[in-house]
Amino acid sequence: MTDIRPKPGILEIAPYVGGASTAEGVTEVVKLSSNENPFGPSEAAKEALRRSAHQLHRYPSTDHAALRRALGAVHDLDPERIICGAGSDEIIAFLCQAYAGAGDEVIHTEHGFAMYRISTLVAGATPVEVAETERRVDVDAILEACNFRTKLVFIANPANPTGTMIGTPELARLADGLPEHVLLVLDGAYAEYAEGYDGGAGLIAERENVVMTRTFSKLYGLGGLRIGWAYGPGHVIDVLNRVRGPFNLSQSQQVAAEAAVRDRDYARRCLSENVRLRRWLARALDKHGVPSDPSHANFLLARFSSVEEAEACEAHLRREGLLVRKVGGYRLPDCLRITVGDEASCRRVAHGIGQFMSPVE
């Protein structure tokens, strides 16, 4: 008999479950469940990855200097204030490990990304869920929830799975209204899709209590490589680098990401197609009686009249080989999250939902 137990909070974690990639009885599926770039990575990124195979016997760079310089050049940021991780998930975990522990609280909003709660519990801290208003972050509700135990506030902007966002003035009001001991984390996994939005870089330039996280998994089509980064005040980046393992990114990850971020023409083409097809898909679903909030990301949150209708529609689409994401775990059981795929995929899912909403007798 053993009395070996994990620390408090670990057994409260429900393991994260990614979007489905298979459907029983269907050999070829259209995967619209994980917000992936339907066009994949750029040829430049793929070529950089191929070339890296010749150096697999070498340990990778521990400081990610070349990648940080590329990110700094593209986004006009100080490379010394950038940290890279195995996806932005790892950086979220670093933040919780470094700034929160037993007796501390970490705030996230009711429809926020599941990893905020998971990483908080792993760190031994207490997650605090704050209500949103009409599927949008409510700054006043967050400020009211803060107290002397609060150490971190996580918000995704644009948000997943809603696709909504708040503007820079509201972000500034939030940052300026937080207690002095609280760090605001702006999760910018979808920031590139929001026109005219810098992910919070301008706020960080003027404040010491804001950090932003970003990823290569969405726009750059490198979800399979797990590459993320963050930008923040020097004192925060210094702390996170003390938590980060020395070889957390392989050389293959680093060179593929550098090539991807420098290929601006490819990124612009992907963004242009996303805007066009996102607009088309939203209109098509609305015509079928399925509304969605204006999305600033690469997906739509389709809203149905009931939980039963949403679940029945998801099952119908799955039988047709169309995989979308149920989001009951995000307090949105009457909704489905649908990735904006390529044109053929968008037309297929719109047709499938149309068939479900208006079946032919």
C-alpha positions as semicolon CSV with decimal commas, in nm:
position;residue;x (nm);y (nm);z (nm)
1;M;0,000;0,000;0,000
2;T;0,131;0,343;-0,089
3;D;0,044;0,692;0,025
4;I;0,202;0,868;-0,272
5;R;-0,017;1,161;-0,372
6;P;0,014;1,456;-0,609
7;K;0,007;1,806;-0,468
8;P;-0,333;1,971;-0,416
9;G;-0,509;2,077;-0,734
10;I;-0,362;1,821;-0,973
11;L;-0,653;1,578;-0,949
12;E;-0,893;1,865;-1,022
13;I;-0,748;1,890;-1,373
14;A;-0,953;1,752;-1,659
15;P;-0,695;1,670;-1,928
16;Y;-0,712;1,895;-2,233
17;V;-0,876;1,732;-2,534
18;G;-0,789;1,861;-2,880
19;G;-1,020;1,886;-3,178
20;A;-1,132;1,559;-3,333
21;S;-0,941;1,438;-3,639
22;T;-1,130;1,115;-3,715
23;A;-1,493;1,009;-3,748
24;E;-1,615;0,654;-3,713
25;G;-1,708;0,502;-4,048
26;V;-1,559;0,790;-4,249
27;T;-1,228;0,739;-4,428
28;E;-1,168;1,098;-4,545
29;V;-1,264;1,386;-4,320
30;V;-1,257;1,765;-4,343
31;K;-1,103;1,880;-4,017
32;L;-1,245;2,213;-3,904
33;S;-1,205;2,148;-3,531
34;S;-0,861;2,286;-3,440
35;N;-0,832;2,630;-3,607
36;E;-0,543;2,518;-3,825
37;N;-0,430;2,709;-4,134
38;P;-0,590;2,510;-4,420
39;F;-0,304;2,607;-4,651
40;G;-0,035;2,473;-4,421
41;P;0,309;2,631;-4,372
42;S;0,494;2,829;-4,636
43;E;0,737;2,658;-4,872
44;A;1,015;2,857;-4,709
45;A;0,932;2,705;-4,370
46;K;0,914;2,354;-4,514
47;E;1,248;2,394;-4,690
48;A;1,412;2,523;-4,371
49;L;1,278;2,220;-4,186
50;R;1,415;1,983;-4,451
51;R;1,760;2,140;-4,434
52;S;1,763;2,115;-4,056
53;A;1,765;1,736;-4,081
54;H;2,139;1,750;-4,151
55;Q;2,202;1,889;-3,801
56;L;1,983;1,659;-3,593
57;H;2,288;1,528;-3,407
58;R;2,367;1,878;-3,276
59;Y;2,214;2,036;-2,968
60;P;2,004;2,340;-3,055
61;S;2,069;2,701;-2,970
62;T;1,972;2,765;-2,611
63;D;1,898;3,137;-2,651
64;H;1,689;3,123;-2,973
65;A;1,878;3,435;-3,082
66;A;1,817;3,408;-3,457
67;L;1,444;3,349;-3,412
68;R;1,414;3,632;-3,161
69;R;1,594;3,867;-3,401
70;A;1,354;3,770;-3,680
71;L;1,052;3,829;-3,457
72;G;1,195;4,161;-3,347
73;A;1,257;4,271;-3,706
74;V;0,911;4,171;-3,832
75;H;0,717;4,313;-3,537
76;D;0,948;4,605;-3,452
77;L;1,021;4,470;-3,105
78;D;1,331;4,446;-2,887
79;P;1,461;4,087;-2,927
80;E;1,600;4,101;-2,574
81;R;1,244;4,119;-2,445
82;I;1,126;3,810;-2,636
83;I;1,116;3,453;-2,503
84;C;1,035;3,142;-2,709
85;G;0,858;2,829;-2,597
86;A;0,713;2,497;-2,710
87;G;0,389;2,662;-2,815
88;S;0,241;2,953;-2,624
89;D;0,103;2,684;-2,389
90;E;0,451;2,639;-2,244
91;I;0,486;3,011;-2,181
92;I;0,147;3,018;-2,010
93;A;0,279;2,739;-1,785
94;F;0,601;2,935;-1,720
95;L;0,398;3,238;-1,610
96;C;0,194;3,033;-1,365
97;Q;0,500;2,852;-1,230
98;A;0,691;3,176;-1,183
99;Y;0,423;3,405;-1,043
100;A;0,152;3,192;-0,876
101;G;0,144;2,924;-0,609
102;A;-0,042;2,802;-0,303
103;G;-0,271;3,072;-0,166
104;D;-0,260;3,278;-0,488
105;E;-0,539;3,333;-0,741
106;V;-0,527;3,352;-1,119
107;I;-0,815;3,511;-1,309
108;H;-0,953;3,394;-1,641
109;T;-1,287;3,463;-1,807
110;E;-1,572;3,212;-1,834
111;H;-1,511;3,124;-2,199
112;G;-1,131;3,147;-2,171
113;F;-0,877;2,896;-2,304
114;A;-0,871;2,576;-2,095
115;M;-0,494;2,590;-2,041
116;Y;-0,525;2,893;-1,812
117;R;-0,708;2,683;-1,553
118;I;-0,489;2,377;-1,608
119;S;-0,160;2,565;-1,570
120;T;-0,291;2,747;-1,264
121;L;-0,379;2,421;-1,090
122;V;-0,043;2,267;-1,181
123;A;0,126;2,563;-1,013
124;G;-0,078;2,504;-0,697
125;A;-0,277;2,826;-0,730
126;T;-0,654;2,877;-0,745
127;P;-0,823;2,960;-1,078
128;V;-1,094;3,226;-1,056
129;E;-1,349;3,238;-1,336
130;V;-1,502;3,577;-1,418
131;A;-1,822;3,622;-1,620
132;E;-1,817;3,766;-1,969
133;T;-2,087;3,988;-2,119
134;E;-2,244;3,860;-2,441
135;R;-1,935;3,643;-2,504
136;R;-1,696;3,937;-2,465
137;V;-1,440;4,008;-2,193
138;D;-1,586;4,236;-1,925
139;V;-1,311;4,464;-1,791
140;D;-1,515;4,584;-1,494
141;A;-1,593;4,227;-1,387
142;I;-1,222;4,139;-1,394
143;L;-1,121;4,445;-1,193
144;E;-1,390;4,371;-0,936
145;A;-1,261;4,013;-0,897
146;C;-0,906;4,124;-0,816
147;N;-0,780;4,117;-0,459
148;F;-0,456;4,080;-0,265
149;R;-0,434;3,711;-0,364
150;T;-0,457;3,780;-0,739
151;K;-0,126;3,735;-0,920
152;L;-0,215;3,690;-1,290
153;V;-0,502;3,783;-1,522
154;F;-0,528;3,588;-1,849
155;I;-0,739;3,706;-2,140
156;A;-0,731;3,589;-2,500
157;N;-0,771;3,874;-2,748
158;P;-0,913;3,779;-2,995
159;A;-1,077;3,517;-2,779
160;N;-1,103;3,144;-2,831
161;P;-1,365;3,000;-2,882
162;T;-1,578;3,313;-2,930
163;G;-1,370;3,507;-3,185
164;T;-1,463;3,833;-3,010
165;M;-1,216;4,091;-2,885
166;I;-1,192;4,417;-2,694
167;G;-1,011;4,723;-2,823
168;T;-0,687;4,880;-2,708
169;P;-0,857;5,149;-2,495
170;E;-1,033;4,878;-2,291
171;L;-0,710;4,679;-2,262
172;A;-0,534;4,991;-2,136
173;R;-0,812;5,053;-1,884
174;L;-0,773;4,697;-1,760
175;A;-0,395;4,719;-1,730
176;D;-0,409;5,053;-1,553
177;G;-0,685;4,942;-1,316
178;L;-0,512;4,629;-1,189
179;P;-0,347;4,623;-0,845
180;E;0,026;4,690;-0,865
181;H;0,116;4,329;-0,787
182;V;-0,088;4,177;-1,075
183;L;0,047;4,083;-1,418
184;L;-0,187;4,103;-1,720
185;V;-0,127;3,833;-1,982
186;L;-0,268;3,898;-2,330
187;D;-0,294;3,568;-2,516
188;G;-0,251;3,665;-2,881
189;A;-0,274;3,327;-3,051
190;Y;-0,510;3,486;-3,306
191;A;-0,371;3,841;-3,296
192;E;-0,250;3,830;-3,657
193;Y;-0,608;3,783;-3,778
194;A;-0,733;4,103;-3,611
195;E;-0,676;4,391;-3,851
196;G;-0,474;4,677;-3,705
197;Y;-0,407;4,501;-3,374
198;D;-0,052;4,470;-3,242
199;G;-0,129;4,204;-2,983
200;G;-0,064;4,447;-2,700
201;A;0,290;4,548;-2,795
202;G;0,208;4,918;-2,763
203;L;0,070;4,869;-2,414
204;I;0,381;4,680;-2,309
205;A;0,605;4,960;-2,435
206;E;0,445;5,194;-2,180
207;R;0,382;4,958;-1,887
208;E;0,561;4,711;-1,661
209;N;0,257;4,490;-1,587
210;V;0,160;4,352;-1,930
211;V;0,299;4,060;-2,130
212;M;0,169;3,912;-2,456
213;T;0,196;3,556;-2,585
214;R;0,188;3,455;-2,951
215;T;0,205;3,134;-3,153
216;F;0,319;2,985;-3,483
217;S;0,038;2,728;-3,473
218;K;-0,234;2,934;-3,641
219;L;-0,144;3,179;-3,918
220;Y;0,196;3,019;-3,985
221;G;0,060;2,663;-4,009
222;L;0,320;2,512;-3,773
223;G;0,093;2,359;-3,510
224;G;0,268;2,026;-3,549
225;L;0,601;2,177;-3,444
226;R;0,479;2,354;-3,126
227;I;0,642;2,698;-3,134
228;G;0,532;3,002;-2,938
229;W;0,678;3,323;-2,806
230;A;0,611;3,608;-2,569
231;Y;0,705;3,974;-2,540
232;G;0,705;4,168;-2,219
233;P;0,890;4,393;-1,975
234;G;1,252;4,300;-1,918
235;H;1,192;4,196;-1,559
236;V;0,925;3,943;-1,667
237;I;1,130;3,795;-1,950
238;D;1,428;3,757;-1,714
239;V;1,212;3,560;-1,470
240;L;1,064;3,337;-1,739
241;N;1,409;3,254;-1,877
242;R;1,506;3,130;-1,532
243;V;1,214;2,884;-1,545
244;R;1,264;2,782;-1,908
245;G;1,465;2,472;-1,983
246;P;1,780;2,536;-2,189
247;F;1,680;2,317;-2,485
248;N;1,303;2,369;-2,493
249;L;1,302;2,431;-2,871
250;S;1,482;2,210;-3,123
251;Q;1,689;2,365;-3,398
252;S;1,432;2,238;-3,648
253;Q;1,159;2,430;-3,470
254;Q;1,368;2,745;-3,458
255;V;1,470;2,755;-3,823
256;A;1,123;2,665;-3,952
257;A;0,967;2,940;-3,740
258;E;1,225;3,195;-3,852
259;A;1,159;3,116;-4,218
260;A;0,784;3,130;-4,161
261;V;0,778;3,468;-3,991
262;R;1,006;3,622;-4,253
263;D;0,783;3,505;-4,541
264;R;0,550;3,804;-4,527
265;D;0,398;3,751;-4,872
266;Y;0,271;3,407;-4,775
267;A;0,132;3,535;-4,445
268;R;-0,054;3,814;-4,626
269;R;-0,208;3,568;-4,872
270;C;-0,329;3,345;-4,589
271;L;-0,476;3,644;-4,406
272;S;-0,652;3,768;-4,719
273;E;-0,813;3,430;-4,782
274;N;-0,919;3,402;-4,419
275;V;-1,093;3,740;-4,431
276;R;-1,272;3,655;-4,755
277;L;-1,385;3,308;-4,652
278;R;-1,471;3,405;-4,294
279;R;-1,705;3,671;-4,426
280;W;-1,858;3,431;-4,678
281;L;-1,908;3,154;-4,423
282;A;-2,068;3,388;-4,167
283;R;-2,318;3,508;-4,426
284;A;-2,391;3,156;-4,547
285;L;-2,461;3,030;-4,195
286;D;-2,673;3,334;-4,114
287;K;-2,891;3,258;-4,416
288;H;-2,950;2,912;-4,270
289;G;-3,060;3,064;-3,939
290;V;-2,730;3,011;-3,758
291;P;-2,587;3,342;-3,632
292;S;-2,235;3,412;-3,513
293;D;-2,063;3,707;-3,349
294;P;-1,828;3,907;-3,573
295;S;-1,506;3,705;-3,557
296;H;-1,155;3,849;-3,546
297;A;-0,990;3,508;-3,574
298;N;-0,977;3,212;-3,816
299;F;-1,297;3,051;-3,695
300;L;-1,663;3,125;-3,628
301;L;-1,867;3,045;-3,319
302;A;-2,197;2,922;-3,465
303;R;-2,488;2,973;-3,224
304;F;-2,788;2,740;-3,222
305;S;-3,128;2,768;-3,054
306;S;-3,055;2,497;-2,798
307;V;-2,795;2,253;-2,671
308;E;-2,986;1,970;-2,837
309;E;-2,983;2,143;-3,175
310;A;-2,608;2,211;-3,156
311;E;-2,529;1,852;-3,062
312;A;-2,756;1,713;-3,333
313;C;-2,595;1,939;-3,594
314;E;-2,246;1,831;-3,487
315;A;-2,348;1,466;-3,516
316;H;-2,496;1,529;-3,862
317;L;-2,178;1,699;-3,980
318;R;-1,962;1,422;-3,836
319;R;-2,156;1,161;-4,030
320;E;-2,079;1,366;-4,341
321;G;-1,708;1,367;-4,255
322;L;-1,711;1,732;-4,142
323;L;-1,541;1,774;-3,804
324;V;-1,619;2,086;-3,602
325;R;-1,567;2,157;-3,231
326;K;-1,825;2,122;-2,957
327;V;-1,755;2,384;-2,691
328;G;-1,965;2,280;-2,393
329;G;-1,644;2,269;-2,190
330;Y;-1,614;2,643;-2,253
331;R;-1,963;2,712;-2,111
332;L;-2,107;2,734;-2,463
333;P;-2,299;2,408;-2,505
334;D;-2,541;2,555;-2,759
335;C;-2,258;2,654;-2,994
336;L;-2,016;2,492;-3,239
337;R;-1,675;2,636;-3,326
338;I;-1,599;2,607;-3,697
339;T;-1,254;2,671;-3,842
340;V;-1,244;2,881;-4,157
341;G;-1,098;2,627;-4,398
342;D;-1,023;2,657;-4,768
343;E;-1,307;2,746;-5,004
344;A;-1,414;2,388;-5,070
345;S;-1,428;2,311;-4,697
346;C;-1,626;2,625;-4,620
347;R;-1,878;2,544;-4,891
348;R;-1,912;2,186;-4,769
349;V;-1,974;2,279;-4,407
350;A;-2,219;2,553;-4,503
351;H;-2,406;2,305;-4,722
352;G;-2,406;2,046;-4,443
353;I;-2,549;2,292;-4,191
354;G;-2,804;2,404;-4,446
355;Q;-2,916;2,043;-4,493
356;F;-2,949;2,001;-4,119
357;M;-3,141;2,324;-4,059
358;S;-3,374;2,277;-4,359
359;P;-3,397;1,906;-4,437
360;V;-3,560;1,804;-4,763
361;E;-3,878;1,607;-4,699
